[in-house]
Amino acid sequence: MAEGGRTDLVERIARVLCGAEYSVNADGSETSAGAHVDRDWPNHRNQALAVLHAIRETDRAGAASGDPVIWQKMVEASIAAAD
């Protein structure tokens, strides 16, 4: 079982969104977007927070496989940690 990440959830999501913008594997044109991501991920923090706000309430599949109250507490804790 995973113990939790070393980077906060907002940063991880922001890095993914940033990578999608620059990487040829998504919407970008760079074959190696790592340097861009390392430099520009903070510009995607607000988008990352929006994602977390959107997933505070789990879907049916998530609720069926775990405790939705715990899920909501975990996501809200990640939002609070970003403030």
PyMOL Python script that loads the backbone (N, CA, C, O; Angstrom):
from pymol import cmd

cmd.read_pdbstr("""\
ATOM      1  N   MET A   1       0.845  -1.188   0.000  1.00  0.00           N
ATOM      2  CA  MET A   1       0.000   0.000   0.000  1.00  0.00           C
ATOM      3  C   MET A   1       0.882   1.239   0.000  1.00  0.00           C
ATOM      4  O   MET A   1       1.896   1.300   0.695  1.00  0.00           O
ATOM      5  N   ALA A   2       0.480   2.212  -0.783  1.00  0.00           N
ATOM      6  CA  ALA A   2       1.228   3.469  -0.868  1.00  0.00           C
ATOM      7  C   ALA A   2       1.151   4.223   0.454  1.00  0.00           C
ATOM      8  O   ALA A   2       0.130   4.202   1.141  1.00  0.00           O
ATOM      9  N   GLU A   3       2.240   4.881   0.790  1.00  0.00           N
ATOM     10  CA  GLU A   3       2.303   5.638   2.041  1.00  0.00           C
ATOM     11  C   GLU A   3       2.038   7.121   1.832  1.00  0.00           C
ATOM     12  O   GLU A   3       1.902   7.863   2.805  1.00  0.00           O
ATOM     13  N   GLY A   4       1.964   7.552   0.628  1.00  0.00           N
ATOM     14  CA  GLY A   4       1.781   8.972   0.349  1.00  0.00           C
ATOM     15  C   GLY A   4       3.003   9.525  -0.339  1.00  0.00           C
ATOM     16  O   GLY A   4       4.115   9.032  -0.149  1.00  0.00           O
ATOM     17  N   GLY A   5       2.797  10.538  -1.128  1.00  0.00           N
ATOM     18  CA  GLY A   5       3.875  11.094  -1.930  1.00  0.00           C
ATOM     19  C   GLY A   5       4.795  12.008  -1.161  1.00  0.00           C
ATOM     20  O   GLY A   5       4.473  12.487  -0.074  1.00  0.00           O
ATOM     21  N   ARG A   6       5.939  12.234  -1.747  1.00  0.00           N
ATOM     22  CA  ARG A   6       6.905  13.167  -1.163  1.00  0.00           C
ATOM     23  C   ARG A   6       6.643  14.590  -1.625  1.00  0.00           C
ATOM     24  O   ARG A   6       7.092  15.551  -1.001  1.00  0.00           O
ATOM     25  N   THR A   7       5.914  14.714  -2.720  1.00  0.00           N
ATOM     26  CA  THR A   7       5.505  16.042  -3.198  1.00  0.00           C
ATOM     27  C   THR A   7       4.033  16.204  -2.905  1.00  0.00           C
ATOM     28  O   THR A   7       3.265  15.243  -2.941  1.00  0.00           O
ATOM     29  N   ASP A   8       3.650  17.435  -2.612  1.00  0.00           N
ATOM     30  CA  ASP A   8       2.235  17.612  -2.312  1.00  0.00           C
ATOM     31  C   ASP A   8       1.395  17.419  -3.569  1.00  0.00           C
ATOM     32  O   ASP A   8       1.878  17.548  -4.694  1.00  0.00           O
ATOM     33  N   LEU A   9       0.156  17.114  -3.346  1.00  0.00           N
ATOM     34  CA  LEU A   9      -0.752  16.749  -4.441  1.00  0.00           C
ATOM     35  C   LEU A   9      -0.951  17.901  -5.423  1.00  0.00           C
ATOM     36  O   LEU A   9      -1.063  17.674  -6.628  1.00  0.00           O
ATOM     37  N   VAL A  10      -0.996  19.109  -4.929  1.00  0.00           N
ATOM     38  CA  VAL A  10      -1.169  20.259  -5.817  1.00  0.00           C
ATOM     39  C   VAL A  10       0.016  20.354  -6.773  1.00  0.00           C
ATOM     40  O   VAL A  10      -0.174  20.574  -7.969  1.00  0.00           O
ATOM     41  N   GLU A  11       1.227  20.192  -6.264  1.00  0.00           N
ATOM     42  CA  GLU A  11       2.398  20.246  -7.139  1.00  0.00           C
ATOM     43  C   GLU A  11       2.374  19.123  -8.167  1.00  0.00           C
ATOM     44  O   GLU A  11       2.666  19.353  -9.340  1.00  0.00           O
ATOM     45  N   ARG A  12       2.035  17.923  -7.745  1.00  0.00           N
ATOM     46  CA  ARG A  12       2.001  16.803  -8.695  1.00  0.00           C
ATOM     47  C   ARG A  12       1.002  17.043  -9.814  1.00  0.00           C
ATOM     48  O   ARG A  12       1.306  16.795 -10.980  1.00  0.00           O
ATOM     49  N   ILE A  13      -0.192  17.522  -9.470  1.00  0.00           N
ATOM     50  CA  ILE A  13      -1.201  17.795 -10.490  1.00  0.00           C
ATOM     51  C   ILE A  13      -0.733  18.937 -11.390  1.00  0.00           C
ATOM     52  O   ILE A  13      -0.877  18.862 -12.610  1.00  0.00           O
ATOM     53  N   ALA A  14      -0.176  19.991 -10.797  1.00  0.00           N
ATOM     54  CA  ALA A  14       0.309  21.129 -11.584  1.00  0.00           C
ATOM     55  C   ALA A  14       1.405  20.690 -12.550  1.00  0.00           C
ATOM     56  O   ALA A  14       1.459  21.176 -13.679  1.00  0.00           O
ATOM     57  N   ARG A  15       2.275  19.781 -12.124  1.00  0.00           N
ATOM     58  CA  ARG A  15       3.330  19.278 -13.009  1.00  0.00           C
ATOM     59  C   ARG A  15       2.739  18.496 -14.180  1.00  0.00           C
ATOM     60  O   ARG A  15       3.216  18.614 -15.309  1.00  0.00           O
ATOM     61  N   VAL A  16       1.720  17.711 -13.921  1.00  0.00           N
ATOM     62  CA  VAL A  16       1.065  16.963 -15.000  1.00  0.00           C
ATOM     63  C   VAL A  16       0.427  17.924 -15.993  1.00  0.00           C
ATOM     64  O   VAL A  16       0.582  17.756 -17.203  1.00  0.00           O
ATOM     65  N   LEU A  17      -0.283  18.923 -15.499  1.00  0.00           N
ATOM     66  CA  LEU A  17      -0.922  19.899 -16.383  1.00  0.00           C
ATOM     67  C   LEU A  17       0.115  20.676 -17.188  1.00  0.00           C
ATOM     68  O   LEU A  17      -0.075  20.926 -18.378  1.00  0.00           O
ATOM     69  N   CYS A  18       1.193  21.051 -16.547  1.00  0.00           N
ATOM     70  CA  CYS A  18       2.266  21.756 -17.231  1.00  0.00           C
ATOM     71  C   CYS A  18       2.902  20.866 -18.294  1.00  0.00           C
ATOM     72  O   CYS A  18       3.134  21.306 -19.420  1.00  0.00           O
ATOM     73  N   GLY A  19       3.180  19.624 -17.937  1.00  0.00           N
ATOM     74  CA  GLY A  19       3.751  18.684 -18.897  1.00  0.00           C
ATOM     75  C   GLY A  19       2.849  18.474 -20.093  1.00  0.00           C
ATOM     76  O   GLY A  19       3.323  18.363 -21.223  1.00  0.00           O
ATOM     77  N   ALA A  20       1.553  18.419 -19.848  1.00  0.00           N
ATOM     78  CA  ALA A  20       0.606  18.245 -20.960  1.00  0.00           C
ATOM     79  C   ALA A  20       0.654  19.422 -21.917  1.00  0.00           C
ATOM     80  O   ALA A  20       0.433  19.261 -23.117  1.00  0.00           O
ATOM     81  N   GLU A  21       0.942  20.601 -21.391  1.00  0.00           N
ATOM     82  CA  GLU A  21       1.021  21.790 -22.232  1.00  0.00           C
ATOM     83  C   GLU A  21       2.253  21.760 -23.143  1.00  0.00           C
ATOM     84  O   GLU A  21       2.191  22.198 -24.291  1.00  0.00           O
ATOM     85  N   TYR A  22       3.366  21.243 -22.627  1.00  0.00           N
ATOM     86  CA  TYR A  22       4.634  21.318 -23.363  1.00  0.00           C
ATOM     87  C   TYR A  22       5.049  20.027 -24.057  1.00  0.00           C
ATOM     88  O   TYR A  22       5.749  20.074 -25.068  1.00  0.00           O
ATOM     89  N   SER A  23       4.639  18.892 -23.543  1.00  0.00           N
ATOM     90  CA  SER A  23       5.144  17.608 -24.033  1.00  0.00           C
ATOM     91  C   SER A  23       4.477  17.147 -25.320  1.00  0.00           C
ATOM     92  O   SER A  23       3.271  17.310 -25.503  1.00  0.00           O
ATOM     93  N   VAL A  24       5.271  16.575 -26.201  1.00  0.00           N
ATOM     94  CA  VAL A  24       4.762  16.002 -27.441  1.00  0.00           C
ATOM     95  C   VAL A  24       3.819  14.828 -27.148  1.00  0.00           C
ATOM     96  O   VAL A  24       3.026  14.445 -28.008  1.00  0.00           O
ATOM     97  N   ASN A  25       3.900  14.260 -25.949  1.00  0.00           N
ATOM     98  CA  ASN A  25       3.021  13.163 -25.562  1.00  0.00           C
ATOM     99  C   ASN A  25       1.596  13.631 -25.276  1.00  0.00           C
ATOM    100  O   ASN A  25       0.693  12.820 -25.071  1.00  0.00           O
ATOM    101  N   ALA A  26       1.407  14.947 -25.265  1.00  0.00           N
ATOM    102  CA  ALA A  26       0.064  15.505 -25.037  1.00  0.00           C
ATOM    103  C   ALA A  26      -0.178  16.608 -26.063  1.00  0.00           C
ATOM    104  O   ALA A  26      -0.232  16.334 -27.262  1.00  0.00           O
ATOM    105  N   ASP A  27      -0.324  17.849 -25.606  1.00  0.00           N
ATOM    106  CA  ASP A  27      -0.666  18.956 -26.502  1.00  0.00           C
ATOM    107  C   ASP A  27       0.541  19.756 -26.990  1.00  0.00           C
ATOM    108  O   ASP A  27       0.396  20.629 -27.846  1.00  0.00           O
ATOM    109  N   GLY A  28       1.725  19.469 -26.459  1.00  0.00           N
ATOM    110  CA  GLY A  28       2.896  20.268 -26.782  1.00  0.00           C
ATOM    111  C   GLY A  28       3.712  19.737 -27.932  1.00  0.00           C
ATOM    112  O   GLY A  28       3.291  18.834 -28.657  1.00  0.00           O
ATOM    113  N   SER A  29       4.895  20.317 -28.087  1.00  0.00           N
ATOM    114  CA  SER A  29       5.770  19.938 -29.193  1.00  0.00           C
ATOM    115  C   SER A  29       7.166  19.519 -28.741  1.00  0.00           C
ATOM    116  O   SER A  29       7.999  19.161 -29.573  1.00  0.00           O
ATOM    117  N   GLU A  30       7.432  19.555 -27.444  1.00  0.00           N
ATOM    118  CA  GLU A  30       8.754  19.216 -26.930  1.00  0.00           C
ATOM    119  C   GLU A  30       8.872  17.722 -26.659  1.00  0.00           C
ATOM    120  O   GLU A  30       7.987  17.122 -26.049  1.00  0.00           O
ATOM    121  N   THR A  31       9.969  17.124 -27.114  1.00  0.00           N
ATOM    122  CA  THR A  31      10.182  15.700 -26.854  1.00  0.00           C
ATOM    123  C   THR A  31      10.648  15.473 -25.427  1.00  0.00           C
ATOM    124  O   THR A  31      10.484  14.378 -24.888  1.00  0.00           O
ATOM    125  N   SER A  32      11.223  16.490 -24.811  1.00  0.00           N
ATOM    126  CA  SER A  32      11.629  16.406 -23.417  1.00  0.00           C
ATOM    127  C   SER A  32      11.214  17.700 -22.718  1.00  0.00           C
ATOM    128  O   SER A  32      11.888  18.723 -22.843  1.00  0.00           O
ATOM    129  N   ALA A  33      10.125  17.649 -21.998  1.00  0.00           N
ATOM    130  CA  ALA A  33       9.553  18.856 -21.390  1.00  0.00           C
ATOM    131  C   ALA A  33       9.953  19.040 -19.931  1.00  0.00           C
ATOM    132  O   ALA A  33       9.451  19.946 -19.265  1.00  0.00           O
ATOM    133  N   GLY A  34      10.845  18.201 -19.426  1.00  0.00           N
ATOM    134  CA  GLY A  34      11.202  18.241 -18.005  1.00  0.00           C
ATOM    135  C   GLY A  34      11.679  19.589 -17.510  1.00  0.00           C
ATOM    136  O   GLY A  34      11.275  20.032 -16.436  1.00  0.00           O
ATOM    137  N   ALA A  35      12.537  20.253 -18.279  1.00  0.00           N
ATOM    138  CA  ALA A  35      13.049  21.563 -17.852  1.00  0.00           C
ATOM    139  C   ALA A  35      11.929  22.593 -17.783  1.00  0.00           C
ATOM    140  O   ALA A  35      11.879  23.403 -16.857  1.00  0.00           O
ATOM    141  N   HIS A  36      11.045  22.560 -18.750  1.00  0.00           N
ATOM    142  CA  HIS A  36       9.888  23.459 -18.739  1.00  0.00           C
ATOM    143  C   HIS A  36       9.015  23.189 -17.517  1.00  0.00           C
ATOM    144  O   HIS A  36       8.580  24.116 -16.835  1.00  0.00           O
ATOM    145  N   VAL A  37       8.768  21.928 -17.253  1.00  0.00           N
ATOM    146  CA  VAL A  37       7.918  21.559 -16.118  1.00  0.00           C
ATOM    147  C   VAL A  37       8.558  22.009 -14.813  1.00  0.00           C
ATOM    148  O   VAL A  37       7.882  22.573 -13.952  1.00  0.00           O
ATOM    149  N   ASP A  38       9.858  21.765 -14.659  1.00  0.00           N
ATOM    150  CA  ASP A  38      10.547  22.184 -13.432  1.00  0.00           C
ATOM    151  C   ASP A  38      10.445  23.689 -13.214  1.00  0.00           C
ATOM    152  O   ASP A  38      10.338  24.145 -12.076  1.00  0.00           O
ATOM    153  N   ARG A  39      10.478  24.455 -14.289  1.00  0.00           N
ATOM    154  CA  ARG A  39      10.444  25.904 -14.187  1.00  0.00           C
ATOM    155  C   ARG A  39       9.020  26.462 -14.080  1.00  0.00           C
ATOM    156  O   ARG A  39       8.782  27.401 -13.320  1.00  0.00           O
ATOM    157  N   ASP A  40       8.082  25.895 -14.831  1.00  0.00           N
ATOM    158  CA  ASP A  40       6.779  26.536 -15.002  1.00  0.00           C
ATOM    159  C   ASP A  40       5.613  25.909 -14.243  1.00  0.00           C
ATOM    160  O   ASP A  40       4.506  26.445 -14.289  1.00  0.00           O
ATOM    161  N   TRP A  41       5.822  24.788 -13.543  1.00  0.00           N
ATOM    162  CA  TRP A  41       4.684  24.152 -12.889  1.00  0.00           C
ATOM    163  C   TRP A  41       3.938  25.077 -11.931  1.00  0.00           C
ATOM    164  O   TRP A  41       2.720  24.946 -11.813  1.00  0.00           O
ATOM    165  N   PRO A  42       4.613  26.019 -11.229  1.00  0.00           N
ATOM    166  CA  PRO A  42       3.840  26.886 -10.321  1.00  0.00           C
ATOM    167  C   PRO A  42       2.770  27.711 -11.036  1.00  0.00           C
ATOM    168  O   PRO A  42       1.797  28.137 -10.414  1.00  0.00           O
ATOM    169  N   ASN A  43       2.943  27.938 -12.332  1.00  0.00           N
ATOM    170  CA  ASN A  43       1.931  28.681 -13.093  1.00  0.00           C
ATOM    171  C   ASN A  43       0.641  27.893 -13.250  1.00  0.00           C
ATOM    172  O   ASN A  43      -0.366  28.438 -13.702  1.00  0.00           O
ATOM    173  N   HIS A  44       0.659  26.621 -12.883  1.00  0.00           N
ATOM    174  CA  HIS A  44      -0.515  25.757 -13.031  1.00  0.00           C
ATOM    175  C   HIS A  44      -1.148  25.394 -11.686  1.00  0.00           C
ATOM    176  O   HIS A  44      -2.019  24.526 -11.626  1.00  0.00           O
ATOM    177  N   ARG A  45      -0.714  26.053 -10.608  1.00  0.00           N
ATOM    178  CA  ARG A  45      -1.257  25.757  -9.271  1.00  0.00           C
ATOM    179  C   ARG A  45      -2.763  25.992  -9.192  1.00  0.00           C
ATOM    180  O   ARG A  45      -3.490  25.177  -8.623  1.00  0.00           O
ATOM    181  N   ASN A  46      -3.231  27.093  -9.757  1.00  0.00           N
ATOM    182  CA  ASN A  46      -4.676  27.376  -9.683  1.00  0.00           C
ATOM    183  C   ASN A  46      -5.481  26.312 -10.409  1.00  0.00           C
ATOM    184  O   ASN A  46      -6.553  25.920  -9.947  1.00  0.00           O
ATOM    185  N   GLN A  47      -4.973  25.845 -11.541  1.00  0.00           N
ATOM    186  CA  GLN A  47      -5.660  24.768 -12.264  1.00  0.00           C
ATOM    187  C   GLN A  47      -5.653  23.491 -11.427  1.00  0.00           C
ATOM    188  O   GLN A  47      -6.652  22.775 -11.369  1.00  0.00           O
ATOM    189  N   ALA A  48      -4.530  23.213 -10.784  1.00  0.00           N
ATOM    190  CA  ALA A  48      -4.433  22.010  -9.943  1.00  0.00           C
ATOM    191  C   ALA A  48      -5.421  22.086  -8.788  1.00  0.00           C
ATOM    192  O   ALA A  48      -6.079  21.098  -8.462  1.00  0.00           O
ATOM    193  N   LEU A  49      -5.525  23.251  -8.173  1.00  0.00           N
ATOM    194  CA  LEU A  49      -6.506  23.419  -7.092  1.00  0.00           C
ATOM    195  C   LEU A  49      -7.926  23.252  -7.610  1.00  0.00           C
ATOM    196  O   LEU A  49      -8.780  22.701  -6.915  1.00  0.00           O
ATOM    197  N   ALA A  50      -8.182  23.718  -8.814  1.00  0.00           N
ATOM    198  CA  ALA A  50      -9.519  23.540  -9.407  1.00  0.00           C
ATOM    199  C   ALA A  50      -9.827  22.058  -9.588  1.00  0.00           C
ATOM    200  O   ALA A  50     -10.954  21.622  -9.355  1.00  0.00           O
ATOM    201  N   VAL A  51      -8.831  21.290 -10.000  1.00  0.00           N
ATOM    202  CA  VAL A  51      -9.023  19.835 -10.138  1.00  0.00           C
ATOM    203  C   VAL A  51      -9.372  19.236  -8.784  1.00  0.00           C
ATOM    204  O   VAL A  51     -10.312  18.447  -8.678  1.00  0.00           O
ATOM    205  N   LEU A  52      -8.627  19.602  -7.753  1.00  0.00           N
ATOM    206  CA  LEU A  52      -8.906  19.049  -6.423  1.00  0.00           C
ATOM    207  C   LEU A  52     -10.298  19.438  -5.937  1.00  0.00           C
ATOM    208  O   LEU A  52     -11.000  18.617  -5.348  1.00  0.00           O
ATOM    209  N   HIS A  53     -10.700  20.671  -6.178  1.00  0.00           N
ATOM    210  CA  HIS A  53     -12.055  21.080  -5.791  1.00  0.00           C
ATOM    211  C   HIS A  53     -13.102  20.254  -6.535  1.00  0.00           C
ATOM    212  O   HIS A  53     -14.152  19.922  -5.985  1.00  0.00           O
ATOM    213  N   ALA A  54     -12.804  19.930  -7.781  1.00  0.00           N
ATOM    214  CA  ALA A  54     -13.761  19.153  -8.582  1.00  0.00           C
ATOM    215  C   ALA A  54     -13.886  17.716  -8.118  1.00  0.00           C
ATOM    216  O   ALA A  54     -14.935  17.099  -8.303  1.00  0.00           O
ATOM    217  N   ILE A  55     -12.836  17.169  -7.517  1.00  0.00           N
ATOM    218  CA  ILE A  55     -12.882  15.751  -7.122  1.00  0.00           C
ATOM    219  C   ILE A  55     -13.083  15.556  -5.619  1.00  0.00           C
ATOM    220  O   ILE A  55     -12.886  14.453  -5.108  1.00  0.00           O
ATOM    221  N   ARG A  56     -13.470  16.605  -4.913  1.00  0.00           N
ATOM    222  CA  ARG A  56     -13.734  16.436  -3.476  1.00  0.00           C
ATOM    223  C   ARG A  56     -14.785  15.371  -3.226  1.00  0.00           C
ATOM    224  O   ARG A  56     -14.693  14.613  -2.260  1.00  0.00           O
ATOM    225  N   GLU A  57     -15.775  15.314  -4.089  1.00  0.00           N
ATOM    226  CA  GLU A  57     -16.804  14.274  -3.986  1.00  0.00           C
ATOM    227  C   GLU A  57     -16.461  13.184  -4.993  1.00  0.00           C
ATOM    228  O   GLU A  57     -16.337  13.450  -6.189  1.00  0.00           O
ATOM    229  N   THR A  58     -16.311  11.971  -4.509  1.00  0.00           N
ATOM    230  CA  THR A  58     -15.948  10.867  -5.386  1.00  0.00           C
ATOM    231  C   THR A  58     -17.119  10.473  -6.289  1.00  0.00           C
ATOM    232  O   THR A  58     -18.252  10.912  -6.088  1.00  0.00           O
ATOM    233  N   ASP A  59     -16.828   9.655  -7.267  1.00  0.00           N
ATOM    234  CA  ASP A  59     -17.892   9.149  -8.130  1.00  0.00           C
ATOM    235  C   ASP A  59     -18.426   7.827  -7.567  1.00  0.00           C
ATOM    236  O   ASP A  59     -17.985   7.374  -6.510  1.00  0.00           O
ATOM    237  N   ARG A  60     -19.366   7.220  -8.270  1.00  0.00           N
ATOM    238  CA  ARG A  60     -19.976   5.977  -7.777  1.00  0.00           C
ATOM    239  C   ARG A  60     -18.954   4.857  -7.640  1.00  0.00           C
ATOM    240  O   ARG A  60     -18.971   4.113  -6.660  1.00  0.00           O
ATOM    241  N   ALA A  61     -18.072   4.736  -8.613  1.00  0.00           N
ATOM    242  CA  ALA A  61     -17.072   3.661  -8.558  1.00  0.00           C
ATOM    243  C   ALA A  61     -16.155   3.832  -7.355  1.00  0.00           C
ATOM    244  O   ALA A  61     -15.838   2.861  -6.668  1.00  0.00           O
ATOM    245  N   GLY A  62     -15.732   5.059  -7.102  1.00  0.00           N
ATOM    246  CA  GLY A  62     -14.881   5.316  -5.940  1.00  0.00           C
ATOM    247  C   GLY A  62     -15.609   5.053  -4.638  1.00  0.00           C
ATOM    248  O   GLY A  62     -15.048   4.463  -3.715  1.00  0.00           O
ATOM    249  N   ALA A  63     -16.863   5.490  -4.559  1.00  0.00           N
ATOM    250  CA  ALA A  63     -17.653   5.284  -3.347  1.00  0.00           C
ATOM    251  C   ALA A  63     -17.891   3.810  -3.086  1.00  0.00           C
ATOM    252  O   ALA A  63     -17.947   3.379  -1.935  1.00  0.00           O
ATOM    253  N   ALA A  64     -18.033   3.033  -4.158  1.00  0.00           N
ATOM    254  CA  ALA A  64     -18.277   1.603  -4.000  1.00  0.00           C
ATOM    255  C   ALA A  64     -17.037   0.857  -3.525  1.00  0.00           C
ATOM    256  O   ALA A  64     -17.142  -0.230  -2.957  1.00  0.00           O
ATOM    257  N   SER A  65     -15.858   1.441  -3.756  1.00  0.00           N
ATOM    258  CA  SER A  65     -14.633   0.727  -3.390  1.00  0.00           C
ATOM    259  C   SER A  65     -13.979   1.251  -2.122  1.00  0.00           C
ATOM    260  O   SER A  65     -12.969   0.698  -1.687  1.00  0.00           O
ATOM    261  N   GLY A  66     -14.517   2.288  -1.523  1.00  0.00           N
ATOM    262  CA  GLY A  66     -13.922   2.839  -0.310  1.00  0.00           C
ATOM    263  C   GLY A  66     -14.892   3.740   0.420  1.00  0.00           C
ATOM    264  O   GLY A  66     -16.090   3.748   0.141  1.00  0.00           O
ATOM    265  N   ASP A  67     -14.360   4.492   1.350  1.00  0.00           N
ATOM    266  CA  ASP A  67     -15.177   5.370   2.179  1.00  0.00           C
ATOM    267  C   ASP A  67     -15.157   6.787   1.597  1.00  0.00           C
ATOM    268  O   ASP A  67     -14.121   7.451   1.632  1.00  0.00           O
ATOM    269  N   PRO A  68     -16.287   7.255   1.063  1.00  0.00           N
ATOM    270  CA  PRO A  68     -16.312   8.584   0.466  1.00  0.00           C
ATOM    271  C   PRO A  68     -16.024   9.713   1.456  1.00  0.00           C
ATOM    272  O   PRO A  68     -15.527  10.768   1.060  1.00  0.00           O
ATOM    273  N   VAL A  69     -16.324   9.506   2.716  1.00  0.00           N
ATOM    274  CA  VAL A  69     -16.038  10.531   3.727  1.00  0.00           C
ATOM    275  C   VAL A  69     -14.526  10.674   3.904  1.00  0.00           C
ATOM    276  O   VAL A  69     -14.004  11.785   3.988  1.00  0.00           O
ATOM    277  N   ILE A  70     -13.836   9.545   3.959  1.00  0.00           N
ATOM    278  CA  ILE A  70     -12.375   9.568   4.065  1.00  0.00           C
ATOM    279  C   ILE A  70     -11.778  10.233   2.822  1.00  0.00           C
ATOM    280  O   ILE A  70     -10.881  11.068   2.934  1.00  0.00           O
ATOM    281  N   TRP A  71     -12.274   9.866   1.646  1.00  0.00           N
ATOM    282  CA  TRP A  71     -11.801  10.467   0.395  1.00  0.00           C
ATOM    283  C   TRP A  71     -11.915  11.989   0.471  1.00  0.00           C
ATOM    284  O   TRP A  71     -10.954  12.705   0.186  1.00  0.00           O
ATOM    285  N   GLN A  72     -13.095  12.478   0.857  1.00  0.00           N
ATOM    286  CA  GLN A  72     -13.322  13.915   0.909  1.00  0.00           C
ATOM    287  C   GLN A  72     -12.366  14.574   1.896  1.00  0.00           C
ATOM    288  O   GLN A  72     -11.825  15.642   1.609  1.00  0.00           O
ATOM    289  N   LYS A  73     -12.150  13.959   3.045  1.00  0.00           N
ATOM    290  CA  LYS A  73     -11.217  14.512   4.038  1.00  0.00           C
ATOM    291  C   LYS A  73      -9.799  14.576   3.482  1.00  0.00           C
ATOM    292  O   LYS A  73      -9.082  15.548   3.719  1.00  0.00           O
ATOM    293  N   MET A  74      -9.396  13.549   2.749  1.00  0.00           N
ATOM    294  CA  MET A  74      -8.053  13.521   2.183  1.00  0.00           C
ATOM    295  C   MET A  74      -7.875  14.623   1.141  1.00  0.00           C
ATOM    296  O   MET A  74      -6.860  15.319   1.135  1.00  0.00           O
ATOM    297  N   VAL A  75      -8.849  14.775   0.273  1.00  0.00           N
ATOM    298  CA  VAL A  75      -8.753  15.802  -0.767  1.00  0.00           C
ATOM    299  C   VAL A  75      -8.787  17.193  -0.130  1.00  0.00           C
ATOM    300  O   VAL A  75      -8.012  18.069  -0.515  1.00  0.00           O
ATOM    301  N   GLU A  76      -9.669  17.398   0.828  1.00  0.00           N
ATOM    302  CA  GLU A  76      -9.741  18.700   1.502  1.00  0.00           C
ATOM    303  C   GLU A  76      -8.460  19.016   2.257  1.00  0.00           C
ATOM    304  O   GLU A  76      -8.059  20.178   2.334  1.00  0.00           O
ATOM    305  N   ALA A  77      -7.813  17.996   2.818  1.00  0.00           N
ATOM    306  CA  ALA A  77      -6.527  18.213   3.490  1.00  0.00           C
ATOM    307  C   ALA A  77      -5.467  18.666   2.502  1.00  0.00           C
ATOM    308  O   ALA A  77      -4.645  19.522   2.828  1.00  0.00           O
ATOM    309  N   SER A  78      -5.474  18.108   1.307  1.00  0.00           N
ATOM    310  CA  SER A  78      -4.523  18.517   0.274  1.00  0.00           C
ATOM    311  C   SER A  78      -4.786  19.948  -0.176  1.00  0.00           C
ATOM    312  O   SER A  78      -3.846  20.697  -0.442  1.00  0.00           O
ATOM    313  N   ILE A  79      -6.048  20.331  -0.261  1.00  0.00           N
ATOM    314  CA  ILE A  79      -6.400  21.711  -0.610  1.00  0.00           C
ATOM    315  C   ILE A  79      -5.925  22.653   0.486  1.00  0.00           C
ATOM    316  O   ILE A  79      -5.317  23.685   0.202  1.00  0.00           O
ATOM    317  N   ALA A  80      -6.200  22.303   1.726  1.00  0.00           N
ATOM    318  CA  ALA A  80      -5.802  23.160   2.854  1.00  0.00           C
ATOM    319  C   ALA A  80      -4.285  23.300   2.952  1.00  0.00           C
ATOM    320  O   ALA A  80      -3.777  24.370   3.289  1.00  0.00           O
ATOM    321  N   ALA A  81      -3.576  22.240   2.663  1.00  0.00           N
ATOM    322  CA  ALA A  81      -2.103  22.276   2.729  1.00  0.00           C
ATOM    323  C   ALA A  81      -1.514  23.199   1.680  1.00  0.00           C
ATOM    324  O   ALA A  81      -0.398  23.694   1.841  1.00  0.00           O
ATOM    325  N   ALA A  82      -2.252  23.435   0.613  1.00  0.00           N
ATOM    326  CA  ALA A  82      -1.761  24.295  -0.476  1.00  0.00           C
ATOM    327  C   ALA A  82      -1.945  25.774  -0.153  1.00  0.00           C
ATOM    328  O   ALA A  82      -1.307  26.621  -0.779  1.00  0.00           O
ATOM    329  N   ASP A  83      -2.792  26.097   0.799  1.00  0.00           N
ATOM    330  CA  ASP A  83      -3.055  27.508   1.126  1.00  0.00           C
ATOM    331  C   ASP A  83      -1.950  28.113   1.945  1.00  0.00           C
ATOM    332  O   ASP A  83      -2.019  29.290   2.301  1.00  0.00           O
TER     333      ASP A  83
END
""", "prot")
cmd.dss("prot")
cmd.show_as("cartoon", "prot")
cmd.util.cbc("prot")
cmd.orient("prot")
